[in-house]
Amino acid sequence: MTDLDAPRRPATHGGAAPLVLAFGIVAALVAIVARPSDAHATATAVWPPFVLVAGLLSIGYAAQQDGLFTALGDRLAIAAHHGLTLYLGAAIAIAVVTSTLNLDTSVAFLTPVFIAAARERGEPEQPLLIACLLLSNASSLFLRGSNLTNMIVFAHTHVTGSGFVALMWPSALAGFVVTTVVVGLVHRRDLRKNGSRPVKPAPRIRVGFGLVASVAATVVILTVDSPAIPVAAIGFVVAVDRIIRHRERVREAVRVIGAPVLAGLFGTAVALGTLGRAWSGPEALLGRFDLFATAFFAAGTANLVNNLPAASLLAARPPAHPAALLIGLNLGPNLFVTGSLTWFLWLRSARAADAQPSIRAAIRTGVVAVPCAIAAATAALVVSAHG
């Protein structure tokens, strides 16, 4: 059995889950007691993203159990002629999985796959490790369901899935391409080291329930105005199917979607959103900024308090520049480990695969990538708005 054939378990938030849940419950209770009407309005606005992500994680786990991600990694390892082509293939795969199944799904399930692919070829694994983290964040602007922040920021506008794509795709593409180029340049020496391609036939990608559910969820996100319940229903059906066929237990299904963490983050979002509705300071400050200042301010706030609470706070009232705000919230977390929970999920996934992810190397790469990607994505927003 090769590294690529070894079974892989998705990483979870582990010991942090009880703390996140407890903090979220306390924060939400304080908000409800202090400002009940604002807390109710915030909860009504922010629950759809959490329900949507729960469904996408369940679907992503089914796809992983069907061997979809492993087959993808195998084919990349076999097809790539050298380290650079393996990296570019991995970048495209990350963008596709992040866009359709959310960035947490990408980091949880693709990180161990790309570690195994690098080991199979005898090439350095750090470039693919760092790419999986930074490009997952950088690819989360393509579709509405790619990141929780997308739906929170645009909750006031009621933008459709296709409308989100029409608005954000120039910025999403610019941010992804610039981040891909920066990661490639920073790690160009390792990417030039060519290992040997595995000598074995390319595996077939099986059309299982996970793949069908992934396609169905993507169609729903693009075509349905309020996709949270339909996508969650698809995820529920997928989970029930696996439980009925005795492929997993109820406890495993709950663990996969990270129910305690999602509940805790929901409580925190309610609390910060309530604060934002009661306090006009963030709205007034953002109203003075242009697109570029908004994006960079959002990036700084995301690294200060995490991008999800930052989204709840800064978008509690209709922001002056929601698209620019989202650029900073999604690309900014690549700067530092406090930017998003994706970092912690990435670390756990890599360590579960017996890898040694370098936080220092990821930060060094992010310091270069983030300002370049934010500037490029915001410039693309300006050009597309005036095109």
ZIVEN-V628949 format. One record per residue. N is the residue number from 1. RES is the residue in one letter. PHI is phi in whole degrees, -180 to 180 (999 if undefined). OMEGA is omega in radians with two decimals (* if undefined). D_CENTER is the distance of its C-alpha to the mean C-alpha in whole Angstrom. Layout:
BEGIN
n->N res->RES phi->PHI omega->OMEGA d_center->D_CENTER
n->N res->RES phi->PHI omega->OMEGA d_center->D_CENTER
END
This chain:
BEGIN
n->1 res->M phi->999 omega->3.13 d_center->31
n->2 res->T phi->-87 omega->3.07 d_center->28
n->3 res->D phi->-59 omega->-3.10 d_center->25
n->4 res->L phi->-72 omega->-3.12 d_center->23
n->5 res->D phi->-87 omega->-3.06 d_center->25
n->6 res->A phi->-65 omega->3.12 d_center->25
n->7 res->P phi->-67 omega->-3.10 d_center->23
n->8 res->R phi->-125 omega->3.11 d_center->19
n->9 res->R phi->-104 omega->3.13 d_center->18
n->10 res->P phi->-67 omega->3.09 d_center->15
n->11 res->A phi->-75 omega->3.06 d_center->14
n->12 res->T phi->-122 omega->-3.10 d_center->14
n->13 res->H phi->-84 omega->2.98 d_center->15
n->14 res->G phi->52 omega->-3.04 d_center->18
n->15 res->G phi->-66 omega->3.13 d_center->21
n->16 res->A phi->-75 omega->-3.04 d_center->19
n->17 res->A phi->-58 omega->3.14 d_center->18
n->18 res->P phi->-60 omega->3.14 d_center->22
n->19 res->L phi->-68 omega->3.12 d_center->21
n->20 res->V phi->-63 omega->-3.14 d_center->18
n->21 res->L phi->-64 omega->-3.12 d_center->20
n->22 res->A phi->-63 omega->3.14 d_center->23
n->23 res->F phi->-63 omega->-3.13 d_center->22
n->24 res->G phi->-63 omega->3.13 d_center->21
n->25 res->I phi->-64 omega->-3.13 d_center->24
n->26 res->V phi->-63 omega->-3.12 d_center->26
n->27 res->A phi->-62 omega->-3.14 d_center->24
n->28 res->A phi->-66 omega->3.13 d_center->24
n->29 res->L phi->-63 omega->3.09 d_center->28
n->30 res->V phi->-61 omega->3.13 d_center->29
n->31 res->A phi->-64 omega->-3.13 d_center->27
n->32 res->I phi->-65 omega->-3.14 d_center->29
n->33 res->V phi->-69 omega->-3.06 d_center->32
n->34 res->A phi->-76 omega->-3.06 d_center->32
n->35 res->R phi->-139 omega->-3.04 d_center->31
n->36 res->P phi->-59 omega->-3.11 d_center->31
n->37 res->S phi->-69 omega->3.11 d_center->31
n->38 res->D phi->-67 omega->3.12 d_center->28
n->39 res->A phi->-65 omega->3.12 d_center->26
n->40 res->H phi->-65 omega->3.12 d_center->27
n->41 res->A phi->-63 omega->3.13 d_center->26
n->42 res->T phi->-67 omega->3.14 d_center->22
n->43 res->A phi->-60 omega->3.12 d_center->22
n->44 res->T phi->-63 omega->-3.10 d_center->23
n->45 res->A phi->-80 omega->-2.97 d_center->20
n->46 res->V phi->-103 omega->-3.11 d_center->17
n->47 res->W phi->-68 omega->-3.09 d_center->17
n->48 res->P phi->-58 omega->-3.14 d_center->16
n->49 res->P phi->-60 omega->-3.11 d_center->12
n->50 res->F phi->-69 omega->3.09 d_center->13
n->51 res->V phi->-65 omega->3.12 d_center->15
n->52 res->L phi->-61 omega->-3.10 d_center->13
n->53 res->V phi->-66 omega->3.09 d_center->10
n->54 res->A phi->-59 omega->3.11 d_center->13
n->55 res->G phi->-65 omega->-3.12 d_center->14
n->56 res->L phi->-66 omega->3.11 d_center->11
n->57 res->L phi->-65 omega->3.10 d_center->11
n->58 res->S phi->-64 omega->3.11 d_center->14
n->59 res->I phi->-66 omega->3.12 d_center->15
n->60 res->G phi->-62 omega->3.12 d_center->12
n->61 res->Y phi->-66 omega->3.10 d_center->15
n->62 res->A phi->-62 omega->3.11 d_center->18
n->63 res->A phi->-64 omega->3.11 d_center->17
n->64 res->Q phi->-65 omega->3.13 d_center->16
n->65 res->Q phi->-67 omega->3.06 d_center->20
n->66 res->D phi->-74 omega->-3.14 d_center->21
n->67 res->G phi->86 omega->-3.07 d_center->21
n->68 res->L phi->-64 omega->-3.10 d_center->18
n->69 res->F phi->-70 omega->3.12 d_center->16
n->70 res->T phi->-64 omega->3.11 d_center->19
n->71 res->A phi->-63 omega->3.11 d_center->21
n->72 res->L phi->-63 omega->3.11 d_center->19
n->73 res->G phi->-65 omega->3.10 d_center->19
n->74 res->D phi->-61 omega->-3.09 d_center->23
n->75 res->R phi->-65 omega->3.10 d_center->23
n->76 res->L phi->-64 omega->-3.13 d_center->22
n->77 res->A phi->-62 omega->-3.12 d_center->24
n->78 res->I phi->-78 omega->-3.02 d_center->27
n->79 res->A phi->-78 omega->-3.05 d_center->27
n->80 res->A phi->-66 omega->-3.13 d_center->26
n->81 res->H phi->-83 omega->3.09 d_center->29
n->82 res->H phi->-158 omega->-3.02 d_center->28
n->83 res->G phi->-60 omega->-3.11 d_center->25
n->84 res->L phi->-68 omega->-3.14 d_center->24
n->85 res->T phi->-68 omega->3.05 d_center->23
n->86 res->L phi->-63 omega->3.13 d_center->21
n->87 res->Y phi->-64 omega->-3.13 d_center->19
n->88 res->L phi->-66 omega->3.07 d_center->19
n->89 res->G phi->-64 omega->3.10 d_center->19
n->90 res->A phi->-64 omega->-3.14 d_center->16
n->91 res->A phi->-62 omega->3.13 d_center->14
n->92 res->I phi->-66 omega->3.12 d_center->15
n->93 res->A phi->-62 omega->3.12 d_center->13
n->94 res->I phi->-61 omega->-3.13 d_center->10
n->95 res->A phi->-62 omega->-3.12 d_center->10
n->96 res->V phi->-67 omega->-3.10 d_center->11
n->97 res->V phi->-67 omega->3.11 d_center->9
n->98 res->T phi->-62 omega->-3.09 d_center->6
n->99 res->S phi->-62 omega->-3.01 d_center->8
n->100 res->T phi->-89 omega->-3.01 d_center->10
n->101 res->L phi->-122 omega->3.08 d_center->8
n->102 res->N phi->86 omega->-3.08 d_center->5
n->103 res->L phi->-68 omega->3.10 d_center->2
n->104 res->D phi->-66 omega->3.07 d_center->4
n->105 res->T phi->-62 omega->-3.14 d_center->7
n->106 res->S phi->-60 omega->-3.10 d_center->7
n->107 res->V phi->-66 omega->-3.08 d_center->7
n->108 res->A phi->-66 omega->-2.99 d_center->10
n->109 res->F phi->-102 omega->-3.11 d_center->12
n->110 res->L phi->-89 omega->-3.13 d_center->12
n->111 res->T phi->-55 omega->3.12 d_center->13
n->112 res->P phi->-66 omega->3.13 d_center->16
n->113 res->V phi->-65 omega->-3.11 d_center->17
n->114 res->F phi->-76 omega->3.01 d_center->17
n->115 res->I phi->-61 omega->3.14 d_center->19
n->116 res->A phi->-64 omega->3.13 d_center->21
n->117 res->A phi->-63 omega->3.13 d_center->21
n->118 res->A phi->-65 omega->3.13 d_center->22
n->119 res->R phi->-66 omega->-3.14 d_center->25
n->120 res->E phi->-60 omega->-3.12 d_center->26
n->121 res->R phi->-92 omega->-3.12 d_center->27
n->122 res->G phi->73 omega->-3.12 d_center->28
n->123 res->E phi->-114 omega->3.12 d_center->26
n->124 res->P phi->-58 omega->-3.09 d_center->24
n->125 res->E phi->-96 omega->-3.08 d_center->21
n->126 res->Q phi->-60 omega->3.14 d_center->20
n->127 res->P phi->-59 omega->3.13 d_center->19
n->128 res->L phi->-72 omega->3.08 d_center->16
n->129 res->L phi->-60 omega->-3.11 d_center->15
n->130 res->I phi->-68 omega->3.10 d_center->14
n->131 res->A phi->-61 omega->-3.10 d_center->13
n->132 res->C phi->-63 omega->3.11 d_center->10
n->133 res->L phi->-73 omega->-3.02 d_center->9
n->134 res->L phi->-69 omega->-3.11 d_center->10
n->135 res->L phi->-78 omega->3.03 d_center->9
n->136 res->S phi->-66 omega->3.06 d_center->6
n->137 res->N phi->-64 omega->-3.07 d_center->5
n->138 res->A phi->-69 omega->-3.12 d_center->9
n->139 res->S phi->-92 omega->-3.00 d_center->8
n->140 res->S phi->-87 omega->3.07 d_center->6
n->141 res->L phi->-103 omega->-3.01 d_center->9
n->142 res->F phi->-74 omega->-3.11 d_center->11
n->143 res->L phi->-122 omega->-3.08 d_center->11
n->144 res->R phi->-62 omega->-3.10 d_center->11
n->145 res->G phi->-89 omega->-3.07 d_center->9
n->146 res->S phi->-71 omega->-3.10 d_center->6
n->147 res->N phi->-152 omega->3.09 d_center->5
n->148 res->L phi->-55 omega->-3.08 d_center->8
n->149 res->T phi->-62 omega->-3.08 d_center->10
n->150 res->N phi->-59 omega->-3.10 d_center->10
n->151 res->M phi->-77 omega->3.12 d_center->13
n->152 res->I phi->-67 omega->-3.10 d_center->14
n->153 res->V phi->-66 omega->-3.08 d_center->15
n->154 res->F phi->-96 omega->3.14 d_center->17
n->155 res->A phi->-61 omega->-3.10 d_center->18
n->156 res->H phi->-79 omega->-3.03 d_center->22
n->157 res->T phi->-96 omega->-3.12 d_center->22
n->158 res->H phi->56 omega->-3.14 d_center->21
n->159 res->V phi->-69 omega->3.10 d_center->20
n->160 res->T phi->-78 omega->3.11 d_center->20
n->161 res->G phi->-62 omega->3.11 d_center->17
n->162 res->S phi->-69 omega->3.09 d_center->19
n->163 res->G phi->-66 omega->3.09 d_center->20
n->164 res->F phi->-63 omega->3.13 d_center->16
n->165 res->V phi->-61 omega->-3.12 d_center->16
n->166 res->A phi->-60 omega->-3.12 d_center->20
n->167 res->L phi->-77 omega->-2.92 d_center->19
n->168 res->M phi->-99 omega->-2.99 d_center->16
n->169 res->W phi->-61 omega->3.10 d_center->16
n->170 res->P phi->-62 omega->3.12 d_center->18
n->171 res->S phi->-69 omega->3.13 d_center->16
n->172 res->A phi->-62 omega->-3.13 d_center->13
n->173 res->L phi->-65 omega->-3.14 d_center->15
n->174 res->A phi->-63 omega->3.14 d_center->17
n->175 res->G phi->-63 omega->-3.14 d_center->14
n->176 res->F phi->-67 omega->-3.09 d_center->13
n->177 res->V phi->-64 omega->-3.13 d_center->17
n->178 res->V phi->-63 omega->3.12 d_center->18
n->179 res->T phi->-64 omega->3.11 d_center->15
n->180 res->T phi->-61 omega->-3.14 d_center->16
n->181 res->V phi->-65 omega->-3.11 d_center->19
n->182 res->V phi->-64 omega->3.12 d_center->19
n->183 res->V phi->-60 omega->3.13 d_center->18
n->184 res->G phi->-64 omega->3.14 d_center->20
n->185 res->L phi->-69 omega->-3.13 d_center->23
n->186 res->V phi->-63 omega->-3.07 d_center->22
n->187 res->H phi->-110 omega->-3.06 d_center->22
n->188 res->R phi->-62 omega->-3.13 d_center->25
n->189 res->R phi->-64 omega->3.12 d_center->28
n->190 res->D phi->-67 omega->-3.11 d_center->26
n->191 res->L phi->-72 omega->3.09 d_center->25
n->192 res->R phi->-81 omega->-3.13 d_center->28
n->193 res->K phi->-80 omega->-3.06 d_center->29
n->194 res->N phi->-100 omega->3.05 d_center->30
n->195 res->G phi->-88 omega->3.12 d_center->30
n->196 res->S phi->-96 omega->3.12 d_center->32
n->197 res->R phi->-73 omega->3.11 d_center->30
n->198 res->P phi->-59 omega->3.12 d_center->30
n->199 res->V phi->-96 omega->3.11 d_center->33
n->200 res->K phi->-163 omega->-3.11 d_center->32
n->201 res->P phi->-67 omega->3.11 d_center->32
n->202 res->A phi->-67 omega->-3.12 d_center->29
n->203 res->P phi->-71 omega->3.08 d_center->27
n->204 res->R phi->-81 omega->3.06 d_center->27
n->205 res->I phi->-86 omega->-3.05 d_center->24
n->206 res->R phi->-79 omega->3.09 d_center->25
n->207 res->V phi->-86 omega->3.14 d_center->24
n->208 res->G phi->-106 omega->-3.12 d_center->23
n->209 res->F phi->-62 omega->-3.12 d_center->22
n->210 res->G phi->-63 omega->3.13 d_center->19
n->211 res->L phi->-67 omega->3.13 d_center->19
n->212 res->V phi->-61 omega->3.13 d_center->21
n->213 res->A phi->-65 omega->3.12 d_center->19
n->214 res->S phi->-63 omega->3.12 d_center->16
n->215 res->V phi->-64 omega->-3.13 d_center->18
n->216 res->A phi->-62 omega->-3.14 d_center->19
n->217 res->A phi->-64 omega->3.12 d_center->16
n->218 res->T phi->-63 omega->3.11 d_center->15
n->219 res->V phi->-62 omega->3.14 d_center->19
n->220 res->V phi->-63 omega->-3.11 d_center->18
n->221 res->I phi->-61 omega->-3.10 d_center->15
n->222 res->L phi->-79 omega->-2.97 d_center->17
n->223 res->T phi->-113 omega->-3.07 d_center->21
n->224 res->V phi->-100 omega->-3.11 d_center->21
n->225 res->D phi->-63 omega->3.14 d_center->21
n->226 res->S phi->-122 omega->-2.98 d_center->20
n->227 res->P phi->-84 omega->-3.00 d_center->17
n->228 res->A phi->-58 omega->-3.09 d_center->16
n->229 res->I phi->-66 omega->3.11 d_center->20
n->230 res->P phi->-60 omega->3.14 d_center->20
n->231 res->V phi->-68 omega->3.09 d_center->17
n->232 res->A phi->-61 omega->3.11 d_center->17
n->233 res->A phi->-64 omega->3.08 d_center->21
n->234 res->I phi->-62 omega->3.11 d_center->20
n->235 res->G phi->-62 omega->3.12 d_center->17
n->236 res->F phi->-65 omega->3.12 d_center->20
n->237 res->V phi->-62 omega->3.12 d_center->23
n->238 res->V phi->-61 omega->-3.13 d_center->21
n->239 res->A phi->-64 omega->3.13 d_center->21
n->240 res->V phi->-63 omega->3.12 d_center->25
n->241 res->D phi->-59 omega->-3.13 d_center->26
n->242 res->R phi->-69 omega->3.13 d_center->24
n->243 res->I phi->-68 omega->-3.14 d_center->26
n->244 res->I phi->-62 omega->-3.13 d_center->29
n->245 res->R phi->-85 omega->3.04 d_center->30
n->246 res->H phi->61 omega->3.08 d_center->29
n->247 res->R phi->-88 omega->3.06 d_center->26
n->248 res->E phi->-160 omega->3.12 d_center->25
n->249 res->R phi->-99 omega->3.13 d_center->26
n->250 res->V phi->-60 omega->3.14 d_center->25
n->251 res->R phi->-60 omega->3.12 d_center->24
n->252 res->E phi->-66 omega->3.13 d_center->21
n->253 res->A phi->-62 omega->3.11 d_center->20
n->254 res->V phi->-67 omega->-3.13 d_center->19
n->255 res->R phi->-65 omega->-3.09 d_center->18
n->256 res->V phi->-61 omega->-3.12 d_center->15
n->257 res->I phi->-81 omega->3.12 d_center->14
n->258 res->G phi->63 omega->-3.04 d_center->14
n->259 res->A phi->-53 omega->3.13 d_center->17
n->260 res->P phi->-61 omega->-3.13 d_center->18
n->261 res->V phi->-67 omega->3.13 d_center->15
n->262 res->L phi->-62 omega->3.12 d_center->14
n->263 res->A phi->-65 omega->3.12 d_center->17
n->264 res->G phi->-65 omega->3.11 d_center->18
n->265 res->L phi->-66 omega->3.09 d_center->15
n->266 res->F phi->-63 omega->3.10 d_center->16
n->267 res->G phi->-61 omega->3.11 d_center->20
n->268 res->T phi->-65 omega->3.12 d_center->18
n->269 res->A phi->-64 omega->3.10 d_center->17
n->270 res->V phi->-63 omega->-3.12 d_center->20
n->271 res->A phi->-65 omega->-3.12 d_center->22
n->272 res->L phi->-69 omega->3.09 d_center->21
n->273 res->G phi->-65 omega->3.08 d_center->21
n->274 res->T phi->-64 omega->3.09 d_center->25
n->275 res->L phi->-62 omega->-3.13 d_center->25
n->276 res->G phi->-65 omega->3.11 d_center->24
n->277 res->R phi->-74 omega->-3.11 d_center->26
n->278 res->A phi->-83 omega->-3.05 d_center->29
n->279 res->W phi->-118 omega->-3.08 d_center->29
n->280 res->S phi->-85 omega->-3.07 d_center->29
n->281 res->G phi->-57 omega->-3.14 d_center->29
n->282 res->P phi->-60 omega->-3.14 d_center->25
n->283 res->E phi->-63 omega->-3.13 d_center->26
n->284 res->A phi->-66 omega->-3.14 d_center->29
n->285 res->L phi->-66 omega->-3.14 d_center->27
n->286 res->L phi->-65 omega->3.12 d_center->25
n->287 res->G phi->-65 omega->-3.14 d_center->28
n->288 res->R phi->-88 omega->-3.04 d_center->29
n->289 res->F phi->-91 omega->2.94 d_center->27
n->290 res->D phi->-87 omega->-3.07 d_center->26
n->291 res->L phi->-62 omega->-3.09 d_center->23
n->292 res->F phi->-67 omega->3.13 d_center->23
n->293 res->A phi->-64 omega->3.11 d_center->24
n->294 res->T phi->-62 omega->-3.11 d_center->21
n->295 res->A phi->-63 omega->-3.10 d_center->18
n->296 res->F phi->-72 omega->3.07 d_center->19
n->297 res->F phi->-64 omega->3.12 d_center->20
n->298 res->A phi->-63 omega->3.11 d_center->17
n->299 res->A phi->-63 omega->3.11 d_center->16
n->300 res->G phi->-65 omega->3.12 d_center->18
n->301 res->T phi->-65 omega->3.12 d_center->18
n->302 res->A phi->-60 omega->-3.13 d_center->14
n->303 res->N phi->-77 omega->3.11 d_center->16
n->304 res->L phi->-81 omega->-3.04 d_center->19
n->305 res->V phi->-127 omega->-3.07 d_center->17
n->306 res->N phi->86 omega->-2.96 d_center->13
n->307 res->N phi->-70 omega->3.14 d_center->11
n->308 res->L phi->-71 omega->3.02 d_center->11
n->309 res->P phi->-59 omega->3.12 d_center->15
n->310 res->A phi->-63 omega->3.11 d_center->16
n->311 res->A phi->-63 omega->3.14 d_center->14
n->312 res->S phi->-64 omega->-3.12 d_center->17
n->313 res->L phi->-74 omega->-3.02 d_center->19
n->314 res->L phi->-76 omega->3.14 d_center->19
n->315 res->A phi->-111 omega->3.10 d_center->19
n->316 res->A phi->-63 omega->3.00 d_center->21
n->317 res->R phi->-113 omega->-3.09 d_center->24
n->318 res->P phi->-54 omega->-3.13 d_center->23
n->319 res->P phi->-73 omega->-3.12 d_center->22
n->320 res->A phi->-66 omega->-3.10 d_center->24
n->321 res->H phi->-132 omega->-3.04 d_center->22
n->322 res->P phi->-61 omega->-3.13 d_center->19
n->323 res->A phi->-66 omega->3.11 d_center->17
n->324 res->A phi->-66 omega->3.09 d_center->18
n->325 res->L phi->-59 omega->-3.12 d_center->17
n->326 res->L phi->-67 omega->3.09 d_center->13
n->327 res->I phi->-57 omega->3.14 d_center->13
n->328 res->G phi->-67 omega->-3.11 d_center->14
n->329 res->L phi->-68 omega->-3.09 d_center->12
n->330 res->N phi->-90 omega->-3.13 d_center->9
n->331 res->L phi->-89 omega->-3.11 d_center->11
n->332 res->G phi->-58 omega->-3.12 d_center->13
n->333 res->P phi->-60 omega->3.07 d_center->11
n->334 res->N phi->-70 omega->-3.08 d_center->11
n->335 res->L phi->-79 omega->-3.02 d_center->15
n->336 res->F phi->-154 omega->-3.02 d_center->15
n->337 res->V phi->-64 omega->3.13 d_center->14
n->338 res->T phi->-80 omega->-3.02 d_center->15
n->339 res->G phi->-66 omega->3.13 d_center->12
n->340 res->S phi->-159 omega->3.09 d_center->9
n->341 res->L phi->-69 omega->3.09 d_center->9
n->342 res->T phi->-58 omega->3.11 d_center->7
n->343 res->W phi->-59 omega->-3.09 d_center->10
n->344 res->F phi->-70 omega->3.09 d_center->12
n->345 res->L phi->-65 omega->3.09 d_center->10
n->346 res->W phi->-62 omega->-3.14 d_center->11
n->347 res->L phi->-61 omega->-3.12 d_center->14
n->348 res->R phi->-68 omega->3.13 d_center->15
n->349 res->S phi->-65 omega->-3.12 d_center->14
n->350 res->A phi->-67 omega->-3.13 d_center->16
n->351 res->R phi->-68 omega->3.07 d_center->19
n->352 res->A phi->-66 omega->3.10 d_center->19
n->353 res->A phi->-95 omega->3.12 d_center->20
n->354 res->D phi->62 omega->3.05 d_center->22
n->355 res->A phi->-101 omega->3.12 d_center->21
n->356 res->Q phi->-120 omega->-3.13 d_center->21
n->357 res->P phi->-66 omega->-3.13 d_center->18
n->358 res->S phi->-95 omega->3.09 d_center->20
n->359 res->I phi->-64 omega->-3.13 d_center->18
n->360 res->R phi->-62 omega->3.14 d_center->21
n->361 res->A phi->-66 omega->3.12 d_center->20
n->362 res->A phi->-65 omega->3.13 d_center->16
n->363 res->I phi->-67 omega->3.12 d_center->18
n->364 res->R phi->-59 omega->3.11 d_center->20
n->365 res->T phi->-69 omega->-3.13 d_center->18
n->366 res->G phi->-64 omega->3.14 d_center->16
n->367 res->V phi->-60 omega->3.10 d_center->19
n->368 res->V phi->-83 omega->-3.01 d_center->20
n->369 res->A phi->-71 omega->-2.99 d_center->17
n->370 res->V phi->-62 omega->-3.13 d_center->16
n->371 res->P phi->-63 omega->3.13 d_center->19
n->372 res->C phi->-66 omega->-3.10 d_center->20
n->373 res->A phi->-68 omega->3.13 d_center->16
n->374 res->I phi->-64 omega->3.13 d_center->17
n->375 res->A phi->-62 omega->-3.12 d_center->20
n->376 res->A phi->-68 omega->-3.12 d_center->20
n->377 res->A phi->-66 omega->3.13 d_center->17
n->378 res->T phi->-70 omega->3.08 d_center->20
n->379 res->A phi->-61 omega->3.10 d_center->23
n->380 res->A phi->-64 omega->3.09 d_center->21
n->381 res->L phi->-64 omega->3.14 d_center->21
n->382 res->V phi->-65 omega->-3.11 d_center->24
n->383 res->V phi->-65 omega->-3.12 d_center->26
n->384 res->S phi->-66 omega->3.13 d_center->24
n->385 res->A phi->-70 omega->-3.11 d_center->26
n->386 res->H phi->-106 omega->-3.08 d_center->29
n->387 res->G phi->-80 omega->* d_center->29
END
